[in-house]
Amino acid sequence: MSEATQNDPVRATKEKLTLPVILRKFRTLIRILSNLLLRLFSFLRGLPHRGGKILRNLFRELTHRGLKALRIIHQEGWLGLWYAFQERFHLADLDVYELWQRRHRLTSRDRNRIKKAIKQLPHRPLISLLLPVYNTEEIWLKKCLDSVLGQLYPYWELCIADDASTAKHIRRIVKKYAARDRRIRVVFREVNGHISAASNSALALATGEYIALLDHDDELTPDALYEIASLVSCHSDVDMIYSDEDKIDTQGKRHCPFFKPDWSPDTFLSLMYTCHLGVYRTALVRRIGGFREGFEGSQDYDLVLRLTEHTDRIRHIPKVLYHWRSIPASSAANFQTKGYAQDAGLRAIREALQRRGEEASVESVEGMSGRYRVRYRFQGRPRVSIVIPTRDLSAFLETCLKSIFEKTAYDRFEVIVVDNDSREPETLDLFRRWKEKEPSRFRVAPLPIAFNFPALINEGVRNAEGDLVLLLNNDIEVLSEDWLSEMAAQALRPRIGAVGVKLLYPDDTVQHAGVVLGIGGIAGHSHKYSANDRPGYFDRLRITANCAAVTAACLMVKKARFQEVGGFDEALSVAFNDVDFCLKLLKSGYYNLCLSHLTLYHHESQTRGPEDTVEKQLRFKGEIDLMKERWGSLLKNDPFYSPHLTRDIEDFSICVDPT
């Protein structure tokens, strides 16, 4: 202790303050306040009944509100208290995403926690940010650079490649920032080479274990690189990381959040959804040759297509870590402003399919920029066994069979109707007529048991002679002539499990476009009741996308895979048996997917009544309990959905207050 400190007892006392001393003083203060509150409450209890009751209630309310305010201040700071006050008294006109941002904003408490966590990370990788720059407006370039300097994680380097900008302020600003921070490295290209060449120039500067891609007018969140480093510390073998993202306009307002699924290879062939923030192992990027010139506008899409052919160690961080600048003439504002990007994306996918030896073609989704459809072909003529469980209701079955035989272009199929004890003369007559009409392609397999949907399905598959099995409800009506061949081409792929399509109610609203886990507790149908002319969440109603499950109302799978996972579980006699089956496929390493460009009509559950008896309700509860016991953790964390989207309804709306 210095002489000055010894002569100053107040200063000496301050310097002796330690965490245990502070905690002891805090406990003493709480004890004093508690005694005061108890005395005040005792005083209020002694007042006359009516007046005392009013004052006591007021005291309780003020105490409750006060403690809540203190808790908000402690956890979120004074700004959090102001936000809570605004919401309580409806002082702010906020949209849902603005409310979400308030719930997930980075508080001073979060910042302090992150700073402490960084010191405890077992591995602190150096992250090289690649920033190609060309004639960026001064205001946006500065905001971009400031977002890097504001990172809570300090182990980064910024590799700037100026692509021979003609704007004079670029060189001045870049040099100024480089002089401020030694972690900023710069190369000034002599000739403009466009985005791929500039990105490779930035890549040549990188010395970090990972590279992260940053556009010259976008912004990172302050915790972005910490989240990356934290994940790498837990999964040191990861080769690719991506996060959620949103857009930010010229006024600084954030909008259009993209809450993404975990790695979904078929969804990725439909759109470049991983995008920002994208982080990749540097050695792997260099090994595959970096960015390819000629793919400008989709150079990162092409990069990831090539990179994921060498690794499946891919991780998703379900947090918004990147703000994509939405300004006129930017691709964030309008992909159409870069029409060449669409063509580059098509070429990138086409070459990827060729490298992978896939018999497939790719086309743009009509009217949608940045959206693609891959159509697979198969060799030979595999037979498809269409299994249809039924019990009477001949009118629905008649419509179903007629549409199959009259509208299906691919003709190498058989229909196996599993008859669950039909007794109506009309149904028996229907069986006779179709046997006469299609003797080689129509059969009836009787199974007169108490209704058990999985048992009917399993019986139908046992009778199936095809390489592929298509499970179909008897109230389905075929609309697309190529539905069967396209489903078959997908189902024959080595890593594909169950294949479904988009099903519509007769009023042309969506009944099914894949299954989302956790909706209503167990599962629900994606975009249910949405108008068919709507594109869905990031165009999910127009593209081929991976999903956790598809409905057995129309589900195709290889017969060998059906048998591999043990078929349908007959303990789930009515509900969730198709979800359970798809999750078994998923657990076995197969991807399920929904082909949303194929549509069929579904007169839902016409063969089964409502859950309106005690017996049915008890059975339904038992099925719920079984699903939760078997798949509990997965039901809460659908890998093809997002924790930031609602579990209450099927519309992909934002979940503001998760429980």
N, C-alpha and C positions, 0 to 999 in steps of 0.2 A: 504494500500500500504506500502511495506517495505521501510526502510531507503535507502537500496541499490537502489531500484527502483526510489525513489525520486531524488537521485543524478545522475541518468542516464536518461536524457530526451529522448534519442532514444529508450531505452527499455520501458520507460513509454508509449511512443507513440504506440509502437507495441502492448503492452498489452491492449491498449484502442480500438484496431481495433475490430469492430463488423461487422455483416453482412450488415447493412445499410450503414456503412462507406465504406466498400469494394465495394458495388454496386455503391455508388456515385462516387468513384474514377474510377471504371470501365467505367461508363457512360461518365465521363470527358475525359478519354482516347479515347473512341470511337468518341466523338465529335471532338477532336483534329485531329484524323486520317481522319475523314470524311471531315473536312475543307481542309486538305492537299490534299486529293484525288480530291476534287472539284476544287481546284486551279490548280492541275496538268491537270485535264481534260479541264479547261478553256484555259490553255496554249496550249494544243494540238489542240483545236478548232481554234486557231489563226494561226496555221501553214498553209503553202500553201496546196492547195486542195489535190493533190495526196499523197504527203508525210505525210500530216496530217491524211488522211484517213487510211493509213497503220498503223501509230503509234496509232491512236485511236482504231482501231480494235485489235491491239496487246495489248493495254492497257485493253480493255474490256475482252479479252481472259484471260490475266494474272490475272485480278481481279476476274473473274469467277472461274478460277482454284484455286486461292489462297483462296477464300472464301470457296470453296468446301473442300480444304485440311484442313482449320481451323475447319470446321464442323466435318470432319472425326476424326481429332485429339481430338476434344472436346467430341465426342460421343464414339469413339473406341480406343483412344490412338494412340501413334506413330506406334504401330504394325499394327493397322488398316490402317494407311496411307501407310505403306510398302506393305500391302496386295493389296490395291487399285492400287498402282503403278505397282506391279507385273501383276495384271490382265489387266491394261490399256495397257501395253506394252508386254503382253504375255511372261513374263519372267519365269513363273512357269507352269510346265506341270501337271495340277491338274485334278483328276477325279471329277465327279459330287458331290460325297459325301464330298470330301475335300472342294469344293466350298461352299457346304451347311454348313459345320462346321465353315467356316470363317464367314458366315453371322450370325450364331447363337452362336458364342463363347461368353464366359463370360468376359466382359471388366471390367476395374477398375471402370468405372462409374456404371456398373451393380452391382458390389460388394458393392459399397457405398450405392446404392439404397436399396439393400437387407438388409444391416446392419441397416439402418434406419427403414425399414419396420418391421424387427424383433422386435424392441422396441415397435412398435405400434400394434402388434398382440394382439387381445383381449384374445386369449387363446394360451399358449405356451406349448403344450404337451411334455412330456418326451418320447423320442423314444428309445427303446432298440434294438440295433443291435445284432442279433444272429450270431456268427461266429464260426462254428465248424472247427477245425484245425486238420490236420493229415499230417505230413511229407511234408509240403509245402516247396518248394524251398525258400531259404532265400530272394532272390531278390523280389519274387512276394509277399511273406508275408509282407515284409516291405512296398511295394507299396500299398498293401491293407490297412494296418494299417495307413499309412500316409494319405490316402484318407479320412479316418475317422477323423483323427486329423485336417485335413484341411477343415472341414465343417464350413460354415459360420453360420449355426444355432448351437448354443452352448448347447442346452438342449437335450443331448443324453447320453446314456451309452452304452458301448461296452461289450457285454457278450461273453467271449471267452471260449470255451470248447475244450481243447486239448484231442483228442481221443487216449491217450496213444501212442503218437508219439515216434518212435524209433530214429528219427533224433535229435541229441543233440542240434542243434541250435534253435529248436522250443522253448524249455523252457527258454533259455537265452533271446531270442528276446521278447517273451511274457512278461517275468518278467521286462525286461528293459522298455518296453512301459507302463506297468502298473505302474511302479515307476514314470514315467514322468507325468501321468495324472490319477487323482483319479476317473475319470469317467470310467476307464477300469477295469472290474471285470473278474476274471479268475477262472476256475476250471480245475484241471488236473485229468482226469479220470485214474483210475488204470488199467482198462481193455478196450481193443479196442472193441467198440460196433457198429462201422460203423455210417453212417451219421445220421440216425434217432435217435439213442440213444444219439449221441453227440449233436444233435440239441435240444433234450429234456433237456440235462444237461445245455445247454446255456439258454434255456427257463426258467429253474428253478431259474436262477440268475436274471431274468428280473423283474424290478419294474416299467417299463414305461407303459403308457396308450396304446401304440402301439408297436408291434415288427416289425422289418424289417429284411429280410433275406439277408445275405451277404456271398458269397463263399470266401474261404481263399486265392484265387489268383486273385480276381476281384477288380475293383475300382469303387468308387462312384464319381460323379461329385461334385464339391465344393458346389453347390446349392441344392443338392439332398434332404437333410433333411429339408431345408427351404421350398422347394416346397411342401413337405408333410405337414409340419406344417401350411403353408398358406392355403392349401386346408381344413385341419381339422378345422381351425379357421372359415372358411366360411360354412362348413358342419360338424357340431360337431357330427352328428349321423352316420357318415360313418364308416363302419366296415372293408372295404377292399379297398386298393388303389394300383394301379399299374401304371408303367410308360413305356415309350419307352426305347429301349436299342440298343446297338451296340456291336461289338466285337473289341478287341484290341490285336494286335499281340505282339511278343516279342521285336519288335523294337519301340513299342509305337504307331504304325499306327492304326487308327480306320477304321473299314470297316463293311460291312454287317449290316447296320442299319435296325431295325425292327420298322417301324412306324405302330402302332397298332390301331385297332378300339376300340370304347367304348365297354362296356360289351356285349358280344355276346355268349349266353349260348350254342348254337349249334356249333358254331365255336370252343368253348372251348372243347367240346366233341370230336372234330377232332384233336386238338393239344393243348398242354399246352402253349398257346400264352401269357398269362399274365406274367408269369415267373419273370423277373427282371425289375425294382425293385418292389418286392412285400412287401406290408405293411399291417398288420392285427391287429385288436383290440385284445389286449392280453387276456382279460377275455374270449372272444369268442373262441380263440385258446385253452385255457386251458379247457373250457367247453366241447369241442369236443374231448379232449384227446390228444392234441398235435400231434406229428409226430408218425406214426405207423411203428414199426419195421416189416421188411419183404417187405417193399415197397421202399427199397433203390434204388436210381437212379430216381425214380418218386415220392419221398416222399412229395415234395411240390405240385405236381399235385394231389395226393391223399388228401392232406390237404385242398386244395382249393375246390375240389369236395365236401368234407364233409362240409366245412365252408359255401359254397354257398347254401347248403340245409337249412341253418338257417337264412340267410339274403339275401336281394337284394339291400342293401345299399352299392353299389360298385361304385367307381369313378376311372376314367382314367386321368392321367396327360400326355398330348401329348407332352412330352419333353424327350429327351435322358438324363436320370439321372444315367445310369449304364453302365459300360464297362465290358463286359464278356471276360475274358482272353482266347485267342485262342492260345493254345500251343499244341504240340504233346501229345496225350493220354488224352486230355481234351474233355469233351462232347461238348464244344463250337466249337472245331476244327472238331470233328467227333463223332456223336451220336453212330456210330457203335462200337466205342471203349467201350461202356457200353451197350452191348446187353441185359444185365439183366434189364436195364432201360425200354426197350421196353416191356418186359414181365410184369414188375411191373405196367407199364401204362395200359396195357390191363386188368390186375386184378383190378386196381383201378377203371376203368370205369365200368367193369362188376359188381363190388360190388355196385357202385353208382346206376346203373340201377336197381339192385335188391332192394336196400333201397328205391328207389323212386317208386317202384311198376310198373316199365315200362316193357311192353312185348317187349323185344328187345335183340339183341345180338350184340357183338362188334368183329371186326376183324382188323388186321393191313392192312394198304394200301400197296399193293404189291410194293416192291422196295423202300419204303420210311420209314425211321426210325422216330419214334416219331409222326407218323400220323396214325389216327384210323378212322374206319368207323362204325357207329352205324346203324344197320338195325332194324327198328321197325316192329312189327306185329300187326294185328288188329283182334278183335273178330268178328265172323259172316262174312257176305258177303255184305257189303254196296254197293249200286248201284251208279255208276258214270255216270253222264250225260255229254257227250262230245258235246260242243256247237261250231259249225263251221260256221261263217259268210261267205257268198260267193256271187259272181256275175259272172256267166259264167266261162271262163278259166277252162273248164272241165278236161283238161289233168292234171293239178295240183291237182284238187280235186280227180280225179280218183286214182292218186298215193297215196294221203293222205289216202283215205278210204281203199284202198287195203292193205296198210301197217298196218293200225289199226286192221282190221279184221283178217289179216293173221298172224301178228307177235305178237299180244298181248296175253300173257299167261292168264291174269285175264279176265274172260269172262262176268262178270256181269256189263255190261255197255250198254248204249244206245247212239246213235249218232243223234243229232238234227242239221240239216243243216238249218241255217237261210238264206233264199234265198232273196237277195236284187235285185229282178226284173231281174233274168236271162232270156235271150231271145234266146240264141243260141240253135239250135236243139240238138246239141251234149250234152249240159248240161241237157236239159229236158229229153233226153233219158237216161242219167246217173242216174237221179233221179228215173226214172221208173225201171231201172234194179236193183238198190240197194234196192228199196222197195220190189221187188219180191224176191231178194236174202236173205235179212235180214228183214223180215216183223215185227219182234218183237223188233228189235234193231236199226232200221233206220227210221227217220221221217224227213219231210221237213216242216219248218214253214215259209211261205211266208211273206215278209215285203217289199213291193214295194215303198220305199221312197228314197229321195235324200240321198246319202251316208252319214251315221252317224254311225261310228263304235260302240260307246257306246249304241246307240239305238238298234242296231242289237244284241249286247251282252245281254242287258236287256231283249229283247224279247225272246232270247234263254233260259235264266234262268227262265223266267216266264213259259215256256213250259217244263222245266226240272222236272223229277220225282225222280231223285236221291238225296241221302243225300249229295253227293259231286258233284261239277260242275268243269269240265275241259274246259277252254277256249282254243281253238286251231285254228290257222290259216289254211286256206285251202291249203297252200303251205308247210306244214310240212310233213316229211316222218319219220315214226317210225323206229328205229334201234334196240332198246333193248326190249326183250320180257317181262322183269319184270318192265318196266317203269311205267305202270299204278298202279300196286300194291304197289310199293315203294312210289310213289307220294301220293297215297291214305293213306298209313300208317302214313306218316308225316302230311298230312292235317287234319287227325282226332285227332291229339294231342291237348290237351286243350289250349295251349298258341301259337299255330301256326296259322298264317294268310294265306298268299299266298305262294304256293310252285312252284318253277320253276326248269328247268333243263338246262344243257349246250346245246346250239344250234350251229350247224356247217353249214357253207356254203358248197356247193357241192365240193369245193376244199379242204375240211378238215381243214379250218381255222375257228377260233371261231367267231361266230356272236353274241352270248350272253352267259354270265356266271354270271348273276345278273346285277343289275342296280346301277350305282354310281351317286349320286346327284351332281349337280354343273358342270359336264362335259359339256363344250360348253355353259354354262349358266344355263341349266335346268337339263339335265341328259344324261348319255351315258351308253353304254353297257360295262361291265367289260371285259378287255382283248380282245377287238374286234380286229380281224385280226391276233391274235396270232396263231401260229401253234398248232394243237391239241396235238402234242406230247410234248409240253412244259408244265412244272408243274405250271407256273404262279407265282404270287407274294406270297411267302411263301406257295407254293403248293395250291393256291386257285383253280386251275383248276383240282384238284384231290380230294378235300375234300367237305364235306357238310359245308356250311358257311351261316351265317346270312347276309342279305343285306337289303338295304332300300326298294328295289322293284325288281320285276321280270317282264319280258315282257308278255303281254297278248297273244303273239304268242303261248305260252304254259304255262298256269297258272291254278293251281288247288286250290280250296278253298271250305270250307264247304258252302253249300247253305245258311244255317242259318246265317253265318258270312257275306256272300255277301249281304244278306238282311239287316243285322244289321247296316252296314255302308252306306246303301242307294244305293248299286250297282254302276254302272259307271255313271259319270256325262256327260250328253248329250250335255252340253255346250262346251265340249272338243271333237269336232266331229271327229277329225282325230288324232291329236298328243297328247301325254302325258296323255291320259285318264287312261292307265294302271298304270302309276307312281302315279297319283292322287289317284286312288283306293287303291294302296298298302300303300300309306302314310296315308290314312284314317284308314286302318287296324292297322298300326303302332301307330297312335295316340290313338286308342282304346285299346292299350296294347298288341297287338299280334306281334309276331316275324315272319318276312318273311324270306324265305331261298331258296338257290339254291343247288340242288343235282348235283354236277358237274361230278359225275361218270356215270350219265345217259345222253346219247347223242341222239339227233335227228337232222336230216337235215332240214334246213330252206331255202327255195328259197325266200328270203326276199322281202316283199311288191310287190309281183307279181300282186296283185289285185288292186294296187293303183299306179297311175303315179307319176312323179316327181312334186315338187313344182315349176312349170314353168309358172304360169300365175299370173297376178296381183291379181286376186281374191283369189287364193290359198295362195299367200304370205301374203295378208292382214289377211286372216283367221289364218295362222300360227302365225303371230305377235300377234293377239288377244289371241291365246292360250298360248303363252309365257307370255304375260302380266298377264293373269289370274293365271297362275301357280306361278309367282313371287309374286303376291298380296296375294295369299292363303298360299304359303309355303316358302316365301322368306328367312326367317332365317334358315329353315331346309335345303334349297337348298345350302346354303353357308357352312353348317356344317353337312355333312352326318355323322351320328354316327357310321357307319360301314366302314368308310374310314378314312383318316388322313389328317389334314391340311397341312402336309408336303409332300403330293403327288400331282401330277399335276392335274389341272382341264382343261387342254387343250386337252389332248388325253386320251385314255382309257388304257394305258399300265402300270399304277402304277409306273411311273418313278418319281424321286425326283423333287420337285419344289424348285428351287434354289432361284428364285426372285419372291416371292408371291406379288400380287398386292392388 
